[in-house]
Amino acid sequence: MDTKKEEDIKDEKLMKEDVGSASQPNARELIWEAFLKVTEDKNLGDWLQEKYSEPNTFLRAIERIVWGRDGAQSCPDLVTLIPNSDAPELFVGLHQLDYSKDAKSGYFPHMSTLKTHMRSIIFNNFDPFREPLQVKFQDCADRRVDNFTIQYIDGFAKGLICQGIVGLIDLLEWPEDDLNSAELLPLLLSLRFFKALYRHQTDPTKYIYDALRVGHETSEKQAPSALELMGQFKKAMAQLRVSTGKTHPTPTALNMCIAEFNKLVQRKYKVDGPKRKVILSLLRVPEEFVDLLSGHYDKFKHSTSGVPRSACMYQEEVLPESYP
């Protein structure tokens, strides 16, 4: 067995031995400590992907921990069919939300963001009506909403955090009866559903531009990171090449996508020359550099980071002007 995996399994066993009962008054503190432990060297999303590589295992955990609670069935009807028009109000469940990197931009929300909101939700419960998720659906011939298929325009961090709380409680293996304790029941019941909205698009690229636009317009503390911008424009460029049937060079495809995006947003949200340079640089640098940047953003807020400039310097010094 891989040494790293052996260490992870050993850490999880020790954690289970030390946590005690969920009926204790500090149960939420124990969830927080478990979160800090499992994310010491990885993103919460990566941990969930490893723990629930088989989605049905995650489904069973959600059913037991959330839907098995007293009073859990008292909630709005969840969406079962993909809407064929705008839906300003619908409700989705934890088991319907995609928990992979592809759920939005190809990258998980940064840990620096997840950590802030995780603590708030653990100790204050989740409010499903505050700032509804904005979602999109994967194409399906019969319009059925399958488990773990709903993706995000906005709200990936909140969805992943709530799924993460279920994963952490599953890891701690508290007895079934303890999950109905006065300490934990309000938290678990708050995870039953999310209010969401859906804006129907016939052009798949528009969902990508919507995610970029909403990311700028609804950002409370900081706009999307350079990595998030790169991920979304990378998706837009791929869709552009499919729809046009042409293999546009990277700079050309990026310029075309930026031009389309800039038509949809206010002047202050437009992608200007300096932002374009950073995005292009990140598209060109080796994947190892992108991984390092992602790890940096997990530890530090990107709004105060100078790392993207390093990407510009790398591509200016190492890559030729004609690099595709």
N, C-alpha and C positions, 0 to 999 in steps of 0.2 A: 504493500500500500504506500502511496505517496506520503512522504514525511510530513508535508504541510497538512494534508488531510488528517493524518494521525493526530497531530497537535490540535487541530480544530475539534475533533471528536473528543479528545481528552479534556479540552477547555469546556465543552458543552456538558460533559458528565460532571465535572467539578461544579459548574454553575447550578445544575439541577440539585446537587447535594446540599448546596449552601442556601437556596432561596427560601425554604420553608413553605408556609401555606399561603394561599391567596386570600384567606380570610383575615390575615394579619392586617393591621392598620397601615402598614407601609408597603402594601402589595404594588402600588403604582411606582413607588421608588425602585422596587425590584425589577419592574419592567424596564424602567429607564436605565438601570445599571446593566441589564442584559443587552439593551440596545447599544450602549457604549462599548460593551465587550465584543459583540459580534461585528461591530463596524470599526474596530481598531485599525484594521488594515485593508478594509474593502468598503465599497458602497453598499448601502442597504439593499438596493436593487440587485446587485450581484449576489448578496447573501440569500435573498429570496429565491433567485434563479437556481442557486446551488441546492438549497433546502428542498425546493419544490420543482425539481426538474421534471417530475411527472405531475401535470396539472390536476389530475384527479385526487392526488394526495392533498393538494392545497384545498381543493373543493371540499373534501371531507373535513379538513380542519376548520374551515369557515362554517360549515354546517353545524359542527359540534360546538364551537366556541361562541359563535354569534347567534345562529338560528336555533340552537338548543336552549337558549335562555328563556326564562319565564317572561312572557310578554313580547317576545321577539316577533311574533306573527302579526302584531298590530303595527302595520306600516303601509304606505301607499303601494298600489300595484306597480311592479317593476316592468320596464319595457320588455316586450317579447318579440316584437316585429320591428324591423328597420323602417323608420319613417320614410315616406317618399316625397315629403315636403318639410318645410320648417316646423320645428317643434319647440316652442319657447319654454315649455315646461314638461319634463319627463323625469322618471326616477330610475336609477340604476343601482345594482347591488355590487358588493365586493367581488363576488364570484363572476361578474360579467366584465370586469375591468382588466385589460391587458397589463401584465406586470413585467414585460420584456423591454429591452432598450428601444425596440421599434414602436413602442406605444406613442411616442411623439417624434423626437428628433434623431433617434439613433443613439442617444446617450441618456443615462439616468440623470435626474436632478442632482445637483451638486450636494455633497454631504453638509457643506456649510449652511445650505438652505434647509435641508431635511432636519438637521439637528435642532435648529431653532423652533421649527413648527412641531416636531415630534414631542418635545417636552411640553409644549403648550397643550397639545391634544391629550397626552397621557394624563396630565394633572387637571385639565379643565373639561374633558370630554370633547367630542367632535360635534360641531354644529352643521348639520347637512343642508341647512337653508342659507347659510352665509356664503356668499360668492359661489353660486352654482358652478359645477364643472361645465366646460364646453367640450362636446364630444363629437366623434365621427365614427362611422361604422365600416367594417370590412364588407366588401361585396359578397353577397350570398344569393344564390338563385331563388331560394324560397323565402328570402327576407327574414329568416329566423335569426335571432340574436343568440349565438352560441356562447358558452362559458369562456371568459378571459379573452374576448375579441373586441370589446369596445375600446377605442383609442382616444387620444386627447388632442384637442385644440388648446385647452388651458386646464390646469388643475392636476397635472401629473404628480406633483409633489404630495398633494393632499391624499390622492388615491393610494399612492405607494406607501405613505406613512400609515394609513389605516390598515392596509394589507399587512404591513410590517408588524403592527401591534398584534394582529392575530398570529403571525408567525412566531413572535417572541413568546406569547402565552403558550402556544403549542410546544415550543422548545422547553419551557419551564415545567411542563407536564403537571400542572396543578390538578388535583382531583375534580371530577365533574361537579360535585356539590358545591365546592368552594367558588366556582365561577358565578354562582348566584348570590354571592356575599354582597352586603351593602356597600362594601368598598369598591368592588369591580363591576357590579351589574349595571350601573348608570353608564360607565364607559363602554361596555360591550353593546348595550342597547343603542348607544349613539352611533354605532358602526353599521346599523342595519341597512341603510340606504343613503344615496346621495341625490340631491336635486341637481338636475342637469338641463342644458339646452342644446339644441341641435339646429344648425343652419345648413340646409340642403344645398349641395353644389353638384352640377353636372360635370364640371371639369375637376378631376382629382387634384390638379395643381393648386386650385383655389383653397383647398383645405390647408395646404402648406403655407400659403400666403396669409390665410386667416390666423394660423398659429403664430406667425411672425408678428402680425399686426396686433393681435390681442396681447402677446407677450410684452410689447412696448406700451400699449395703452393701459393695461391693468397692473403693471408692475408697481407695487407699493414702495419698495425700497431700492430696487436696482433693476435695470433693463436686462434683457437676455444677454448671456455671456457670449464672447466671441465663438466659443465652442458650440453653443446652441445655435447661433446664427449660421455657422458653417454647416452644421448637421442639417438644418432645414433647407438651406440653399443647395446642398448636395442632393437632397431628395428632389427638390424642384428641378434641378438640372437633369437628373435621371428621367423624370417624367417628361421634361421638354424633349429630350432625345427620343423617347418612345413615341410621343405624339407627332413629332415632325419627321421621324424616320431618318434623321440625320445625326451623324456623329460630330457634333459641334466641339471644337477645342474648348478646354476648360475656361480660359478667359472670355471667349465669345459667349458660351452658354451662361456663365455667371453674369455677364453684362446684360444679356437678354432677360434673365430672371429678375435681376435687380430693377431693371426698367419697368417690368410688369408690377413688381411689388411696390415700387415708388408711386405708381398711379393710384394705389389703394389707401395711402396713408397721408396724414398731415405732414407738413414740411418738416417739423421737428423730429419725426420718426423715420424720415427717408434715409436710405443707406447712401452715404456720401463717399467721396474718394478715399479718405483714410480708412473707413470701415471696410470698403471694398478691398483695399490692399491687405488688410488683416485676414479677411475671409479667404481671399485668393492664396495668401501665404499658407494658411492652415490646410487648404485643399492640396497644397503641393508638398508640404513637409512629410517626412516619414511617419508612419503610424505610431512609432515609438515616442515621437515628440508629442503627438496628440494625447497619448496615454499619460505622459508626464504632466501635460497641461491639465488633463482631467483630474489627476491626483492632486495637483496644486489647488484647483478650484474646490476640491473636497475639503481642503484645510483652510483656505482663505477666500474671502469674498472677492469675486472677480472685479467688482467695481473699484477696488483699491489695488488691483494687481497690474504689474507692468509686463507680465509674461507674453501677451500677444505680440508685443514689440519684438521679442526675441524671435518669434516665428518670421516676422518681416525681415529681420537681419539675417536669419538663416537662409531664406530663399534668395535674398539679394546677393549674399556672398557665395553660396554654394550652387544654386540652380541657374542655368543659363536663361536668358530672356525668352528664348524660344521654347522653353519647357512647356509641354502641353497641359 
